[in-house]
Amino acid sequence: MASRTRSQTTNRFAALTEPDDPQTPVALPVLDPTTGQYLEHRQLRKHPIHKATWDTSYANELGRLCQGIGQSPTNPKKPRIEGTDTFRPIRHRDIPLDRLKDVTYTRVVCEVRPQKEDPNRTRITIGGNRICYPGDCGTKTGSLELTKLLFNSVISTPNARFACFDIKNFYLGTPLDRPEYVRINISAIPQEFVDEYNLDDYVTNDWVYFEINKGVYGLKQAGKLANDLLTTRLDAHGYYQCATTPGLWRHKWRPIIFVLVVDDFGIQYVGREHANHLLHALQQHYEVTSDWDGSKFVGINIKWDYSIRKCHLSMNGYIDDLLIKYNHPRPHKPQHAPHKHRPIVYGAKEHLLPEDDTSPLLDTEGIKRIQGIVGSLLYYARAVDNKLLATLSTISSQQAKATQNTANAVSQLLDYVATYPSDGITYRASKMILAAHSDASFLTEPGSRSRAGAHIFLSEHDAIPRPNGPVLTLSHVIRFVMASAAEAELAALYHTAREMIPLRNALDEMGWPQPKSPIQTDNSTATGFANDTIIQRRIKMIWMRLHWLRCRAAQGQFRFYWDKGSHNLADYHTKHHPPAYHLAHRQTHAGFHTRCAPARVCSLGKSQTLGLAFTQLLSQPRIFAHLLA
């Protein structure tokens, strides 16, 4: 998961200006003030204006990775940049013969960080695809869904607070278990560094070789080694990683839980002294920065309101940067639908398939542009704007052979996000009971396939749980052709329940034991199959999904119930709706449930509301019969 932040500017030449808030962490690409084009390192080194500045920045980065460079203006005995002994120059003949095939390359990334003392930042990453590492490279790290579970846990735990810690140079300080090797062309190295390190003596066929002895970004094993070392160090202070949930950490007795995503700590604590204990444990080995407001984690801006026990997630400036990057103008008229919908033909005796796309194919550059936009919006949609997922799923299925119609769909999507650039998700305090709405649209996708959707959230232990902001949203095409609407709905139930299993395990390890997780569907036949209240015939094709759902229900993990489609939040993610529908349901899917009907069934454990709950349950006979069972 990328840890680089996005800018909060709408100005095309914002890289040349200061941010409004100097404390805001901003990472800006380098823009040419005359052309407005993004400049890579190779272009900066040839630029008549920027060459000197970025040569110095590159020399500083090489010096930081090696043994330092330059002379401090305040202390002649110290270098201008302290070294980390990560790299050291080596002659080609000194590289072991069996490692010559592993010699890799570098990629240089330049960015402007206005809030830093040195705003012109150059960083070197390593091409890990050339390295054949014999050990395990898998690193346990927290997922986006786990992070959202933690946000809900904070506002649902009395007196809990959230903070963020960040380890500086997490990879760079970790010793490698074997050296790696990289080469850089002598023509790309600044002359200052060449002279100070006498690199002319190390040149072989215009290349200078370096031995890597510590972790550096891009090495496939760097994350695993750094994480293992951190685990050993934290274990000495009583912290441990949960057994079945990667990235989730707890203390043996302190009321503190944290999610670790690479080198970022998202921490829930009750009592500041416990968070300070973790901070002091980390500071014994690392340089750590702390954000006690917990205002930003994994690129998500978080606005906490502990008084009413709510939090709001957003990604400020992300859409503005995206529009600048792909040079997309803002629409003259607001666009309220992310994708073109299929008009409803009332009274039609039969529904025809959409016509094949016969528009011209795009060239390679056009296809790459669409792939870049889809990739950029995917994390944004999963993080804070799930309303884009159905559109992104449709476009991504076409992007390999994108046509002009695909480009038009992408343009409409960009118009939509430009109309709503600050969308987000709001969570409220709950009893942390995992629930879901499941739905499917039958034969709505090319190739006679169907689409499954799900809205997974945290709520109370009610017969029909009250909605909340989504922890996870599903919207994907079912791989196989479904024979009936009931089979499609059953497949959607299967996909939804399967995604909920690791979330249930994570909640158990966080200290929130789970009863049967309620899953709502609006298809009575699928509910009857899952609850074994319908005698089925000739359903061999759906036998595995059916038995899996029944098995999990028998284990006490799930409860399946029916409610009408207008109350099913997953319907939003199964098809492309008209603008009026989006306008009517936007707030609901952002977590603002003021337009939703209040909870129709009250908590069953409270005697003062049992009569009302019993009356309402009688109006839902399937739910009532299932609860009695």
Buried (B, 14 or more C-beta within 10 A) or exposed (E): EEEEBBBBBBEEEBBBEEBEEEEBBBBBBBBBEEEEEBBEBEBBBEBEEBEEBBBBBBBBBBBBBBBBBBEEEEEEEEBBBEBBBBBBBBEBEEBEEEBEEBBBBBEBBBBBBBBEEEBBBBBBBBEBEBBEBEEEBEBBBBBBBBBBBBBBBBBBBEEBBBBBBBBEBBBBBBEBEEBBBBBBEBEEBBEBBBEBBEBEEBBEEEBBBBBBBBBBBBBBBBBBBBBBBBBEBBEEBBBEBBEEBBBBBBBEEBBBBBBBBBBBBBBBBBBEEBBEBBBEBBEEEBEBEBBBEBBBBBBBBBBBEBEEBBBBBBBBBBBBBBBBEBEBEEBEEEBBBBBBBEEEEEEEEEEEEEEEBEEEEBEEEBBEBBBBBBEBBBBBBBBBBBBBBBBBBBBBBBBEEBBBBBBEBBBBBBBBBBBBBBBBBBBBBBBBBBBBBBBBBBBBBEEEBBBBBBBBBBBBBBBBBBBBBBBBBBBBBBEEBBEBBBBBBBBBBBBBBBBBEBBBBBBBBBEBEBEBBBBBBBBBBBBBBBBBEBEBEEBEEBEEBBEBBBEBBEEEBBBBBBBEEEBBBBBBBBBBBBBEBBEEBBBBBBBBBEEBEEBBBBBBEEEEBEEEBEEBBEEBEBBBEBEEE
